[in-house]
Amino acid sequence: MHAPSTNPLDNKLLASLPRNDFEALRSHLAAISLMQGDIVYEAGAEVDYVYFPHGGMFSLLAVMRDGKAIETATVGREGVVGAMAGLGLYQSLVRVMVQLPLHASKIAAAPFRRAVAASDALRDVCVRYNEVMLTQARVTAACNALHQIEERFCRWLLQSADRAASDTVALTQELLAEMLGVRRTSVTDVARKMQDRGIITYSRGVIRILDREALERLSCECYKNLIEQEATLT
């Protein structure tokens, strides 16, 4: 098991900044550990902190009036949560929840706005990563509408493994069903079939990928589309 990362430069966006711009942020960054299920923003809440993950994964959830929610995007160490607060007072449009336990650097919105105002590079990070989030949301919406549960299950598991930098993902079937907007029994059926075919193992809320190539073959094209589109924006 990897030791928890407390180095801000393990976040790819922070590592991409010019040295002077990063140093202007460093004194305002605080290390934080978050557990699965922790919520950092509710939809409609003002964004008071910006989070740069070192590992693990945030899920961004669209919340309906009846309380049901579905995942629209994910963020790992390649990204940032709450970056648009750097351009002014900002309310989150989604619920942001920790999906995979993570360590992150956080910064209060006010000093982050001052840093963004003084740095073209940091301003570009805010704008470009917002485009990444919009792209994810569009692809995920199309995927949820057009593709079968098995394909979506594979796409989500591949994304999660990438974010975790591991072939092992700790996640209950209840949470996975919520992320995909399907019934728990549907997730159970797909997971059982995948396990019977030797593609994954699933036990006590832990999924381990045994055959990644098979998982990629069974996934819809959305997984590769997301990788390609994000690469052009970051």
N, C-alpha and C positions, 0 to 999 in steps of 0.2 A: 504494500500500500504506500502511495506517495505521501510524503510529509506535507502538511498544509502550507500553502504559499502565503507569505506576508510581504512579498516584494511587489510593489506597485508596477514595476516594469514587466511583470508576468502578464499584465494586461496588454494586449497587442496595440490598442489605440494609444495608451500612454507611452508605450515603447516607441511608437512611430513619431512622437512629437520631437521637434528640435530641442536640444538640451536646455536652452534658456527658458523655453516655454514650460517644459516639464518642471524645472527647478522652481519656477514661479508658483506652481501648484503644490509642490511637495510638502511644504510646511502646513498646508491646509488639509492634507489627506490623512484620514484615520483608518487603521486596519479594523475590519469587522468580520465576524463569523456569523453565518445565518444557517438555520436549520430548514430542512424540508417542510413546506407548509407555511413558513413565515411570510407575511404579507408586508411589503414595504410601501405600497400605495394602493388605495382603493380608487375606483373610477370616480372622477369628480373631485378628488382631493388635490390640494396644492402640492406640488413637488418641492419638498424642503431639502432633500438630499439627492445627490447624483452618485450613482454606484458604478464602479469599474471592477467587474469580477476578475479574479485571478484564476478561477476554475469553477466547476459546477455550472448551474444553469438557472436563469430566471425564465418564467413563463409569463407572457402577456395575455390576459384573458378579457374577452368581451363579455360583459355581464348583462343579462337580460332582466326585465322588471320582475320576473318570477324567481330570480335568484340563480337561475341556471347560467353556466358560463362555458365558454369554449375558447381554446387556445388560438391566438392569431399569429404569434411569433415567439421566438425564443432568443435568449441572449446569453452568451458565455464569455470566455476571456477574450474573444475577438471584438467585444463590443462594450456598450455602455447603456445604462438605464437612467432616463431622466435628463438626457443631454440638452433637450430643448429649453430647459430652465436657464441655460446659459444665455439665452437670447431675450429673456424677460420673464415676468411672473407667468407660471405655467401650471395648468391643471392637467392631471393625468386623465386620459380618455379611457384607460383600461385599468383593470386590477393587475398588479405586478406581484407575483408570488414566487417563492423559491421552490423550484421543482426538484433540483438536485442540490444537496448541501454545498455551500460555497463559502469561499473567503473572498473578500473584496476590499478595495479602497473606496471610502466614501468621502464626499466633500459637501459642505453646506451650500445651498443654492446661491446665497449672497456673494461669498468670495469666489465661487465659480463664475458668476456673471462678471465680476470685476476682471478675472483672469481672461475670460473670453473677449471682453471689450478691448483688452490690451494685446491680443494675440490673433493674428489672421489664421494661423495654423489650427488653433483650438476652435475658432469659429467654423472653419471648414470641417473639422471633425463632427461638430454638432449637426451641421446641415447634411453632410454626406451620410452619417449614420441614421439620421431620420429617414433618408431615402431608402436605406437598407431595411428599416422597419416597415416602411410602406410596401416595399417589394415583397417582403415575407408575408405580410397580411394579404396582399392580392393573390399570391400563389397559394397560400393556405386556404383562402376562401374558395378558390377554384377547385382545389384538391378535395375539400370537404364536400363540394357539390357534385363533383363528377366521378370520383374514384371510389372503388370498393374498399370496405373496411380492411381487408388484408393488405392491400397496397398502401393504405394510409398508415396502418400499424407499422409496416416495414419502414416507410419514410420517416415516421416519428422516431422509431428506435435508432435508426442510423443517425439522425440529427442529434439525438440525445447522447449517443456514444461519442460522436465528434465533440460535443460540448464538454463531456466528462473526460475526454481523452482516455477512454477505457472501454473495453468490451463488456464491462459489467455495469448495469444500471439498476439502482435500487428504486423501485416504484411499485406501489400497490395497483391492483387492477381497478380499484375504484377511481384513483387519480387518473390513470391512463384513460379510462372510459370518459371521464369528464373532459380531458384534454381533446379527445377525438369527437366528443359530442355524440357518443353512442351508449348503448346499454352495457352494463358490466358483463352480462352473459355473452355478448358479442365478442368482447375482448377475451373472455375465458376460452371461447371456442377457437379463436384465431391462435392464441398462445398455445393451446393444446396441440393444434395441428402442426404448428411450427416446431414444437418440441418433439412430436412423433416423427417428424422428418429430419431430426438431428440438426436443425438450424439454430435453435436456441435451447437453453434450459431455463426453467422458471420454477422457483421455490421460495416460499416465504417472502414474497415481495421483492425478490432479486431476479433480474433477467440477465442472463449471460449469453452473449453472441458466440456461437460455435462456428458458424459458416457465414462470414460476412459477404462473400461473393454471391451466395444464394440469396441472401437478404437483399442485396442490391438488384439482383435480377427480378425479384418479386415486387420490389418497390415500384411505384409509379414514377414517371419522368420528373415529377416535382422535386425530388431530392437533388438530382443533378442540376435541374434548372435553378434551384436556390443557390447552389454552390457557384454556378457560373455567373448568375446575376449579382451576387454579393461580391464576387471577385472584381467585377467591373466598377463597383461603387466604393470599394475600400482600398 
